[in-house]
Amino acid sequence: MSRRQVKEKPKQIPKSWQGILWSCNIKKLDWKRDKNYIIHQVLRYGDLKDISLLFKVYSKREIKKVFKENPMKIYTPQSFNFIKNIILDIKGKSLLSQRYVSTLY
């Protein structure tokens, strides 16, 4: 098989993700149309199993692109650093944390 193998997406968003994608009805979400929302919500609120499934649906390149080009202000400082440095391996790149981190104070 070639390196550019097409990823096979599940037809529907997993029902178990309703809690992660809490602000929408998952039956109405579309993998392509709602990609930014899905990626950020799973990175922020999902566990490692959910993130693993996310990488089966989208390529690491796609996920990194969404994370860098379409920031969402939903992360804690700790979750932002974990996702950026460990999950996506974007070490040393200057991403402005204020574009991602939401604080209560």
N, CA, C and O atoms as a printed pandas DataFrame, in Angstrom:
     atom_number atom_name residue_name chain_id  residue_number  x_coord  y_coord  z_coord
0              1         N          MET        A               1    0.834   -1.190    0.000
1              2        CA          MET        A               1    0.000    0.000    0.000
2              3         C          MET        A               1    0.876    1.250    0.000
3              4         O          MET        A               1    1.997    1.235    0.509
4              5         N          SER        A               2    0.369    2.298   -0.559
5              6        CA          SER        A               2    1.150    3.523   -0.666
6              7         C          SER        A               2    1.155    4.289    0.651
7              8         O          SER        A               2    0.316    4.058    1.522
8              9         N          ARG        A               3    2.112    5.204    0.785
9             10        CA          ARG        A               3    2.220    6.038    1.986
10            11         C          ARG        A               3    1.042    6.982    2.093
11            12         O          ARG        A               3    0.671    7.372    3.201
12            13         N          ARG        A               4    0.453    7.354    0.999
13            14        CA          ARG        A               4   -0.671    8.292    0.992
14            15         C          ARG        A               4   -2.006    7.539    1.026
15            16         O          ARG        A               4   -2.971    7.892    0.348
16            17         N          GLN        A               5   -2.014    6.516    1.825
17            18        CA          GLN        A               5   -3.208    5.696    1.949
18            19         C          GLN        A               5   -4.363    6.549    2.495
19            20         O          GLN        A               5   -4.184    7.341    3.420
20            21         N          VAL        A               6   -5.513    6.374    1.919
21            22        CA          VAL        A               6   -6.690    7.123    2.340
22            23         C          VAL        A               6   -7.160    6.583    3.684
23            24         O          VAL        A               6   -7.326    5.376    3.865
24            25         N          LYS        A               7   -7.372    7.504    4.624
25            26        CA          LYS        A               7   -7.863    7.095    5.929
26            27         C          LYS        A               7   -9.342    6.804    5.834
27            28         O          LYS        A               7  -10.110    7.553    5.229
28            29         N          GLU        A               8   -9.721    5.706    6.443
29            30        CA          GLU        A               8  -11.128    5.320    6.417
30            31         C          GLU        A               8  -11.809    5.875    7.659
31            32         O          GLU        A               8  -11.566    5.416    8.775
32            33         N          LYS        A               9  -12.654    6.855    7.451
33            34        CA          LYS        A               9  -13.358    7.482    8.556
34            35         C          LYS        A               9  -14.597    6.674    8.909
35            36         O          LYS        A               9  -15.281    6.148    8.031
36            37         N          PRO        A              10  -14.878    6.581   10.203
37            38        CA          PRO        A              10  -16.173    5.999   10.552
38            39         C          PRO        A              10  -17.259    6.873    9.924
39            40         O          PRO        A              10  -17.094    8.088    9.818
40            41         N          LYS        A              11  -18.357    6.263    9.511
41            42        CA          LYS        A              11  -19.407    7.037    8.854
42            43         C          LYS        A              11  -20.010    8.079    9.778
43            44         O          LYS        A              11  -20.340    9.185    9.349
44            45         N          GLN        A              12  -20.153    7.724   11.049
45            46        CA          GLN        A              12  -20.752    8.645   12.000
46            47         C          GLN        A              12  -19.788    8.928   13.136
47            48         O          GLN        A              12  -18.887    8.142   13.427
48            49         N          ILE        A              13  -20.001   10.064   13.765
49            50        CA          ILE        A              13  -19.233   10.404   14.955
50            51         C          ILE        A              13  -19.607    9.378   16.036
51            52         O          ILE        A              13  -20.791    9.098   16.224
52            53         N          PRO        A              14  -18.631    8.817   16.743
53            54        CA          PRO        A              14  -18.964    7.832   17.781
54            55         C          PRO        A              14  -19.896    8.419   18.844
55            56         O          PRO        A              14  -19.715    9.556   19.282
56            57         N          LYS        A              15  -20.882    7.641   19.247
57            58        CA          LYS        A              15  -21.825    8.099   20.277
58            59         C          LYS        A              15  -21.107    8.454   21.567
59            60         O          LYS        A              15  -21.546    9.333   22.309
60            61         N          SER        A              16  -20.005    7.772   21.832
61            62        CA          SER        A              16  -19.246    8.030   23.058
62            63         C          SER        A              16  -18.631    9.434   23.077
63            64         O          SER        A              16  -18.187    9.899   24.127
64            65         N          TRP        A              17  -18.605   10.107   21.933
65            66        CA          TRP        A              17  -18.044   11.456   21.857
66            67         C          TRP        A              17  -19.065   12.551   22.167
67            68         O          TRP        A              17  -18.711   13.729   22.151
68            69         N          GLN        A              18  -20.312   12.199   22.447
69            70        CA          GLN        A              18  -21.317   13.232   22.724
70            71         C          GLN        A              18  -20.879   14.122   23.888
71            72         O          GLN        A              18  -21.101   15.333   23.854
72            73         N          GLY        A              19  -20.267   13.541   24.906
73            74        CA          GLY        A              19  -19.785   14.338   26.034
74            75         C          GLY        A              19  -18.630   15.255   25.665
75            76         O          GLY        A              19  -18.480   16.328   26.248
76            77         N          ILE        A              20  -17.823   14.845   24.713
77            78        CA          ILE        A              20  -16.688   15.654   24.248
78            79         C          ILE        A              20  -17.184   16.772   23.331
79            80         O          ILE        A              20  -16.710   17.906   23.395
80            81         N          LEU        A              21  -18.131   16.431   22.493
81            82        CA          LEU        A              21  -18.689   17.382   21.532
82            83         C          LEU        A              21  -20.032   17.890   22.068
83            84         O          LEU        A              21  -21.029   17.952   21.349
84            85         N          TRP        A              22  -20.019   18.242   23.322
85            86        CA          TRP        A              22  -21.215   18.534   24.106
86            87         C          TRP        A              22  -22.090   19.658   23.583
87            88         O          TRP        A              22  -23.296   19.643   23.828
88            89         N          SER        A              23  -21.546   20.611   22.888
89            90        CA          SER        A              23  -22.359   21.761   22.473
90            91         C          SER        A              23  -23.127   21.527   21.170
91            92         O          SER        A              23  -23.844   22.414   20.707
92            93         N          CYS        A              24  -22.982   20.344   20.581
93            94        CA          CYS        A              24  -23.672   20.019   19.329
94            95         C          CYS        A              24  -24.305   18.640   19.431
95            96         O          CYS        A              24  -23.910   17.814   20.254
96            97         N          ASN        A              25  -25.280   18.413   18.590
97            98        CA          ASN        A              25  -25.859   17.089   18.447
98            99         C          ASN        A              25  -24.940   16.325   17.501
99           100         O          ASN        A              25  -24.786   16.708   16.341
100          101         N          ILE        A              26  -24.334   15.256   17.984
101          102        CA          ILE        A              26  -23.354   14.549   17.147
102          103         C          ILE        A              26  -23.967   13.963   15.883
103          104         O          ILE        A              26  -23.253   13.712   14.912
104          105         N          LYS        A              27  -25.266   13.742   15.878
105          106        CA          LYS        A              27  -25.927   13.217   14.681
106          107         C          LYS        A              27  -25.914   14.237   13.545
107          108         O          LYS        A              27  -26.066   13.877   12.378
108          109         N          LYS        A              28  -25.733   15.506   13.891
109          110        CA          LYS        A              28  -25.736   16.569   12.878
110          111         C          LYS        A              28  -24.327   17.011   12.478
111          112         O          LYS        A              28  -24.165   17.848   11.590
112          113         N          LEU        A              29  -23.317   16.452   13.131
113          114        CA          LEU        A              29  -21.944   16.835   12.807
114          115         C          LEU        A              29  -21.445   16.069   11.590
115          116         O          LEU        A              29  -21.855   14.937   11.332
116          117         N          ASP        A              30  -20.550   16.714   10.850
117          118        CA          ASP        A              30  -19.953   16.124    9.659
118          119         C          ASP        A              30  -18.437   16.165    9.822
119          120         O          ASP        A              30  -17.883   17.199   10.196
120          121         N          TRP        A              31  -17.759   15.048    9.543
121          122        CA          TRP        A              31  -16.308   14.975    9.708
122          123         C          TRP        A              31  -15.578   16.104    8.977
123          124         O          TRP        A              31  -14.629   16.676    9.513
124          125         N          LYS        A              32  -16.007   16.422    7.777
125          126        CA          LYS        A              32  -15.311   17.432    6.971
126          127         C          LYS        A              32  -15.736   18.850    7.346
127          128         O          LYS        A              32  -14.893   19.698    7.638
128          129         N          ARG        A              33  -17.020   19.101    7.336
129          130        CA          ARG        A              33  -17.551   20.443    7.600
130          131         C          ARG        A              33  -17.202   20.945    9.006
131          132         O          ARG        A              33  -16.924   22.129    9.194
132          133         N          ASP        A              34  -17.218   20.053    9.977
133          134        CA          ASP        A              34  -17.016   20.436   11.378
134          135         C          ASP        A              34  -15.643   20.039   11.907
135          136         O          ASP        A              34  -15.449   19.872   13.111
136          137         N          LYS        A              35  -14.706   19.894   10.995
137          138        CA          LYS        A              35  -13.361   19.419   11.339
138          139         C          LYS        A              35  -12.697   20.240   12.437
139          140         O          LYS        A              35  -12.151   19.669   13.381
140          141         N          ASN        A              36  -12.730   21.563   12.337
141          142        CA          ASN        A              36  -12.062   22.407   13.340
142          143         C          ASN        A              36  -12.638   22.161   14.735
143          144         O          ASN        A              36  -11.899   21.978   15.702
144          145         N          TYR        A              37  -13.951   22.162   14.818
145          146        CA          TYR        A              37  -14.620   21.948   16.106
146          147         C          TYR        A              37  -14.273   20.570   16.663
147          148         O          TYR        A              37  -13.899   20.446   17.829
148          149         N          ILE        A              38  -14.395   19.542   15.836
149          150        CA          ILE        A              38  -14.145   18.170   16.286
150          151         C          ILE        A              38  -12.711   18.013   16.775
151          152         O          ILE        A              38  -12.481   17.466   17.853
152          153         N          ILE        A              39  -11.760   18.482   16.004
153          154        CA          ILE        A              39  -10.346   18.326   16.372
154          155         C          ILE        A              39  -10.051   19.021   17.691
155          156         O          ILE        A              39   -9.467   18.412   18.588
156          157         N          HIS        A              40  -10.439   20.274   17.828
157          158        CA          HIS        A              40  -10.139   20.996   19.069
158          159         C          HIS        A              40  -10.849   20.388   20.277
159          160         O          HIS        A              40  -10.251   20.258   21.345
160          161         N          GLN        A              41  -12.103   20.022   20.117
161          162        CA          GLN        A              41  -12.844   19.463   21.252
162          163         C          GLN        A              41  -12.235   18.132   21.706
163          164         O          GLN        A              41  -12.116   17.881   22.905
164          165         N          VAL        A              42  -11.853   17.288   20.756
165          166        CA          VAL        A              42  -11.269   15.998   21.120
166          167         C          VAL        A              42   -9.887   16.200   21.742
167          168         O          VAL        A              42   -9.550   15.536   22.722
168          169         N          LEU        A              43   -9.094   17.098   21.190
169          170        CA          LEU        A              43   -7.784   17.365   21.787
170          171         C          LEU        A              43   -7.926   17.895   23.215
171          172         O          LEU        A              43   -7.146   17.529   24.094
172          173         N          ARG        A              44   -8.904   18.742   23.442
173          174        CA          ARG        A              44   -9.069   19.366   24.755
174          175         C          ARG        A              44   -9.764   18.461   25.765
175          176         O          ARG        A              44   -9.326   18.370   26.911
176          177         N          TYR        A              45  -10.837   17.794   25.359
177          178        CA          TYR        A              45  -11.670   17.071   26.317
178          179         C          TYR        A              45  -11.589   15.551   26.210
179          180         O          TYR        A              45  -12.073   14.845   27.095
180          181         N          GLY        A              46  -10.987   15.042   25.144
181          182        CA          GLY        A              46  -10.903   13.598   24.969
182          183         C          GLY        A              46   -9.776   12.980   25.776
183          184         O          GLY        A              46   -8.865   13.673   26.228
184          185         N          ASP        A              47   -9.851   11.672   25.952
185          186        CA          ASP        A              47   -8.745   10.965   26.590
186          187         C          ASP        A              47   -7.821   10.428   25.487
187          188         O          ASP        A              47   -8.056   10.676   24.304
188          189         N          LEU        A              48   -6.793    9.706   25.871
189          190        CA          LEU        A              48   -5.831    9.233   24.871
190          191         C          LEU        A              48   -6.473    8.287   23.851
191          192         O          LEU        A              48   -6.056    8.253   22.694
192          193         N          LYS        A              49   -7.474    7.528   24.269
193          194        CA          LYS        A              49   -8.187    6.645   23.339
194          195         C          LYS        A              49   -8.930    7.476   22.282
195          196         O          LYS        A              49   -8.934    7.132   21.100
196          197         N          ASP        A              50   -9.553    8.563   22.724
197          198        CA          ASP        A              50  -10.268    9.441   21.792
198          199         C          ASP        A              50   -9.289   10.116   20.830
199          200         O          ASP        A              50   -9.556   10.226   19.633
200          201         N          ILE        A              51   -8.169   10.560   21.360
201          202        CA          ILE        A              51   -7.157   11.215   20.523
202          203         C          ILE        A              51   -6.584   10.224   19.506
203          204         O          ILE        A              51   -6.302   10.584   18.364
204          205         N          SER        A              52   -6.419    8.985   19.935
205          206        CA          SER        A              52   -5.944    7.941   19.012
206          207         C          SER        A              52   -6.922    7.754   17.853
207          208         O          SER        A              52   -6.507    7.635   16.700
208          209         N          LEU        A              53   -8.212    7.730   18.158
209          210        CA          LEU        A              53   -9.219    7.620   17.093
210          211         C          LEU        A              53   -9.190    8.847   16.188
211          212         O          LEU        A              53   -9.361    8.734   14.974
212          213         N          LEU        A              54   -8.975   10.016   16.781
213          214        CA          LEU        A              54   -8.881   11.253   15.998
214          215         C          LEU        A              54   -7.777   11.133   14.944
215          216         O          LEU        A              54   -7.949   11.580   13.810
216          217         N          PHE        A              55   -6.637   10.525   15.322
217          218        CA          PHE        A              55   -5.520   10.350   14.394
218          219         C          PHE        A              55   -5.805    9.274   13.345
219          220         O          PHE        A              55   -5.092    9.185   12.346
220          221         N          LYS        A              56   -6.817    8.474   13.556
221          222        CA          LYS        A              56   -7.236    7.502   12.539
222          223         C          LYS        A              56   -8.174    8.159   11.535
223          224         O          LYS        A              56   -8.285    7.722   10.389
224          225         N          VAL        A              57   -8.841    9.207   11.982
225          226        CA          VAL        A              57   -9.789    9.916   11.122
226          227         C          VAL        A              57   -9.076   10.987   10.302
227          228         O          VAL        A              57   -9.312   11.124    9.101
228          229         N          TYR        A              58   -8.201   11.743   10.963
229          230        CA          TYR        A              58   -7.463   12.825   10.304
230          231         C          TYR        A              58   -5.964   12.525   10.395
231          232         O          TYR        A              58   -5.511   11.884   11.344
232          233         N          SER        A              59   -5.213   12.983    9.421
233          234        CA          SER        A              59   -3.760   12.807    9.471
234          235         C          SER        A              59   -3.165   13.756   10.519
235          236         O          SER        A              59   -3.779   14.759   10.884
236          237         N          LYS        A              60   -1.978   13.427   10.988
237          238        CA          LYS        A              60   -1.302   14.296   11.955
238          239         C          LYS        A              60   -1.080   15.678   11.346
239          240         O          LYS        A              60   -1.185   16.697   12.030
240          241         N          ARG        A              61   -0.777   15.694   10.070
241          242        CA          ARG        A              61   -0.566   16.965    9.363
242          243         C          ARG        A              61   -1.834   17.827    9.390
243          244         O          ARG        A              61   -1.769   19.031    9.640
244          245         N          GLU        A              62   -2.991   17.195    9.130
245          246        CA          GLU        A              62   -4.274   17.915    9.162
246          247         C          GLU        A              62   -4.567   18.457   10.558
247          248         O          GLU        A              62   -4.983   19.604   10.717
248          249         N          ILE        A              63   -4.346   17.621   11.557
249          250        CA          ILE        A              63   -4.620   18.018   12.943
250          251         C          ILE        A              63   -3.719   19.177   13.345
251          252         O          ILE        A              63   -4.181   20.147   13.945
252          253         N          LYS        A              64   -2.435   19.078   13.015
253          254        CA          LYS        A              64   -1.499   20.172   13.325
254          255         C          LYS        A              64   -1.918   21.464   12.623
255          256         O          LYS        A              64   -1.872   22.543   13.214
256          257         N          LYS        A              65   -2.321   21.349   11.372
257          258        CA          LYS        A              65   -2.721   22.529   10.601
258          259         C          LYS        A              65   -3.925   23.206   11.244
259          260         O          LYS        A              65   -3.940   24.427   11.401
260          261         N          VAL        A              66   -4.923   22.429   11.614
261          262        CA          VAL        A              66   -6.097   22.995   12.279
262          263         C          VAL        A              66   -5.690   23.646   13.594
263          264         O          VAL        A              66   -6.123   24.756   13.902
264          265         N          PHE        A              67   -4.860   22.957   14.366
265          266        CA          PHE        A              67   -4.431   23.482   15.665
266          267         C          PHE        A              67   -3.698   24.814   15.506
267          268         O          PHE        A              67   -3.945   25.753   16.262
268          269         N          LYS        A              68   -2.803   24.896   14.532
269          270        CA          LYS        A              68   -2.001   26.121   14.345
270          271         C          LYS        A              68   -2.764   27.241   13.653
271          272         O          LYS        A              68   -2.622   28.405   14.028
272          273         N          GLU        A              69   -3.570   26.911   12.649
273          274        CA          GLU        A              69   -4.201   27.954   11.826
274          275         C          GLU        A              69   -5.592   28.374   12.293
275          276         O          GLU        A              69   -6.079   29.434   11.901
276          277         N          ASN        A              70   -6.228   27.568   13.115
277          278        CA          ASN        A              70   -7.584   27.871   13.586
278          279         C          ASN        A              70   -7.670   27.689   15.097
279          280         O          ASN        A              70   -8.407   26.826   15.574
280          281         N          PRO        A              71   -6.933   28.483   15.848
281          282        CA          PRO        A              71   -6.921   28.279   17.303
282          283         C          PRO        A              71   -8.304   28.489   17.925
283          284         O          PRO        A              71   -9.107   29.292   17.449
284          285         N          MET        A              72   -8.552   27.751   18.991
285          286        CA          MET        A              72   -9.778   27.918   19.777
286          287         C          MET        A              72   -9.352   28.180   21.212
287          288         O          MET        A              72   -8.461   27.513   21.739
288          289         N          LYS        A              73   -9.976   29.126   21.819
289          290        CA          LYS        A              73   -9.610   29.530   23.177
290          291         C          LYS        A              73  -10.371   28.670   24.193
291          292         O          LYS        A              73  -11.269   29.153   24.882
292          293         N          ILE        A              74   -9.997   27.386   24.271
293          294        CA          ILE        A              74  -10.688   26.447   25.151
294          295         C          ILE        A              74   -9.729   25.669   26.053
295          296         O          ILE        A              74  -10.180   24.867   26.872
296          297         N          TYR        A              75   -8.450   25.882   25.926
297          298        CA          TYR        A              75   -7.461   25.083   26.634
298          299         C          TYR        A              75   -7.051   25.713   27.965
299          300         O          TYR        A              75   -7.108   26.931   28.135
300          301         N          THR        A              76   -6.641   24.865   28.899
301          302        CA          THR        A              76   -5.965   25.341   30.098
302          303         C          THR        A              76   -4.493   25.473   29.718
303          304         O          THR        A              76   -4.081   24.909   28.704
304          305         N          PRO        A              77   -3.691   26.191   30.488
305          306        CA          PRO        A              77   -2.263   26.262   30.154
306          307         C          PRO        A              77   -1.619   24.868   30.084
307          308         O          PRO        A              77   -0.789   24.605   29.214
308          309         N          GLN        A              78   -2.008   23.987   31.001
309          310        CA          GLN        A              78   -1.434   22.641   31.032
310          311         C          GLN        A              78   -1.863   21.816   29.816
311          312         O          GLN        A              78   -1.037   21.141   29.203
312          313         N          SER        A              79   -3.145   21.867   29.468
313          314        CA          SER        A              79   -3.598   21.073   28.321
314          315         C          SER        A              79   -3.019   21.618   27.019
315          316         O          SER        A              79   -2.686   20.845   26.121
316          317         N          PHE        A              80   -2.896   22.943   26.906
317          318        CA          PHE        A              80   -2.297   23.544   25.714
318          319         C          PHE        A              80   -0.864   23.046   25.533
319          320         O          PHE        A              80   -0.481   22.631   24.439
320          321         N          ASN        A              81   -0.078   23.088   26.602
321          322        CA          ASN        A              81    1.318   22.649   26.505
322          323         C          ASN        A              81    1.427   21.157   26.225
323          324         O          ASN        A              81    2.297   20.741   25.459
324          325         N          PHE        A              82    0.574   20.352   26.821
325          326        CA          PHE        A              82    0.597   18.908   26.582
326          327         C          PHE        A              82    0.261   18.602   25.128
327          328         O          PHE        A              82    0.965   17.829   24.478
328          329         N          ILE        A              83   -0.801   19.198   24.619
329          330        CA          ILE        A              83   -1.203   18.953   23.230
330          331         C          ILE        A              83   -0.130   19.451   22.269
331          332         O          ILE        A              83    0.275   18.731   21.356
332          333         N          LYS        A              84    0.327   20.673   22.475
333          334        CA          LYS        A              84    1.318   21.283   21.577
334          335         C          LYS        A              84    2.642   20.516   21.599
335          336         O          LYS        A              84    3.171   20.171   20.542
336          337         N          ASN        A              85    3.177   20.249   22.779
337          338        CA          ASN        A              85    4.517   19.680   22.899
338          339         C          ASN        A              85    4.574   18.159   22.802
339          340         O          ASN        A              85    5.514   17.615   22.220
340          341         N          ILE        A              86    3.602   17.476   23.352
341          342        CA          ILE        A              86    3.657   16.018   23.415
342          343         C          ILE        A              86    2.833   15.365   22.307
343          344         O          ILE        A              86    3.357   14.556   21.541
344          345         N          ILE        A              87    1.566   15.705   22.219
345          346        CA          ILE        A              87    0.686   15.043   21.242
346          347         C          ILE        A              87    1.036   15.456   19.808
347          348         O          ILE        A              87    1.158   14.605   18.927
348          349         N          LEU        A              88    1.198   16.758   19.578
349          350        CA          LEU        A              88    1.447   17.236   18.210
350          351         C          LEU        A              88    2.922   17.503   17.911
351          352         O          LEU        A              88    3.284   17.759   16.762
352          353         N          ASP        A              89    3.770   17.447   18.932
353          354        CA          ASP        A              89    5.214   17.643   18.765
354          355         C          ASP        A              89    5.531   18.951   18.045
355          356         O          ASP        A              89    6.280   18.968   17.068
356          357         N          ILE        A              90    4.956   20.040   18.535
357          358        CA          ILE        A              90    5.196   21.368   17.960
358          359         C          ILE        A              90    6.141   22.130   18.893
359          360         O          ILE        A              90    5.917   23.306   19.179
360          361         N          LYS        A              91    7.165   21.479   19.353
361          362        CA          LYS        A              91    8.130   22.083   20.265
362          363         C          LYS        A              91    8.906   23.178   19.560
363          364         O          LYS        A              91    9.207   23.087   18.370
364          365         N          GLY        A              92    9.221   24.210   20.315
365          366        CA          GLY        A              92   10.054   25.270   19.777
366          367         C          GLY        A              92    9.347   26.240   18.855
367          368         O          GLY        A              92    9.894   27.294   18.531
368          369         N          LYS        A              93    8.154   25.907   18.431
369          370        CA          LYS        A              93    7.406   26.824   17.563
370          371         C          LYS        A              93    6.709   27.841   18.450
371          372         O          LYS        A              93    6.212   27.508   19.525
372          373         N          SER        A              94    6.680   29.060   17.997
373          374        CA          SER        A              94    6.057   30.087   18.826
374          375         C          SER        A              94    4.572   30.231   18.479
375          376         O          SER        A              94    4.195   30.948   17.553
376          377         N          LEU        A              95    3.761   29.537   19.241
377          378        CA          LEU        A              95    2.318   29.704   19.149
378          379         C          LEU        A              95    1.921   30.539   20.354
379          380         O          LEU        A              95    2.325   30.236   21.477
380          381         N          LEU        A              96    1.154   31.561   20.141
381          382        CA          LEU        A              96    0.761   32.431   21.232
382          383         C          LEU        A              96   -0.282   31.745   22.097
383          384         O          LEU        A              96   -1.400   31.491   21.650
384          385         N          SER        A              97    0.084   31.448   23.328
385          386        CA          SER        A              97   -0.825   30.715   24.207
386          387         C          SER        A              97   -2.115   31.482   24.453
387          388         O          SER        A              97   -3.155   30.866   24.689
388          389         N          GLN        A              98   -2.078   32.805   24.405
389          390        CA          GLN        A              98   -3.296   33.591   24.640
390          391         C          GLN        A              98   -4.353   33.365   23.554
391          392         O          GLN        A              98   -5.516   33.719   23.750
392          393         N          ARG        A              99   -3.976   32.790   22.430
393          394        CA          ARG        A              99   -4.945   32.456   21.378
394          395         C          ARG        A              99   -5.632   31.125   21.644
395          396         O          ARG        A              99   -6.603   30.775   20.974
396          397         N          TYR        A             100   -5.116   30.369   22.646
397          398        CA          TYR        A             100   -5.632   29.039   22.954
398          399         C          TYR        A             100   -6.137   28.898   24.381
399          400         O          TYR        A             100   -7.077   28.147   24.641
400          401         N          VAL        A             101   -5.516   29.616   25.298
401          402        CA          VAL        A             101   -5.787   29.432   26.718
402          403         C          VAL        A             101   -6.896   30.361   27.191
403          404         O          VAL        A             101   -6.872   31.572   26.968
404          405         N          SER        A             102   -7.858   29.750   27.846
405          406        CA          SER        A             102   -8.954   30.507   28.433
406          407         C          SER        A             102   -8.784   30.467   29.950
407          408         O          SER        A             102   -8.563   29.405   30.531
408          409         N          THR        A             103   -8.886   31.608   30.569
409          410        CA          THR        A             103   -8.750   31.646   32.034
410          411         C          THR        A             103  -10.042   32.148   32.655
411          412         O          THR        A             103  -10.821   32.858   32.019
412          413         N          LEU        A             104  -10.252   31.774   33.890
413          414        CA          LEU        A             104  -11.457   32.175   34.605
414          415         C          LEU        A             104  -11.258   33.474   35.369
415          416         O          LEU        A             104  -12.211   34.012   35.933
416          417         N          TYR        A             105  -10.049   33.976   35.394
417          418        CA          TYR        A             105   -9.779   35.206   36.159
418          419         C          TYR        A             105   -9.151   36.262   35.293
419          420         O          TYR        A             105   -8.857   37.358   35.770
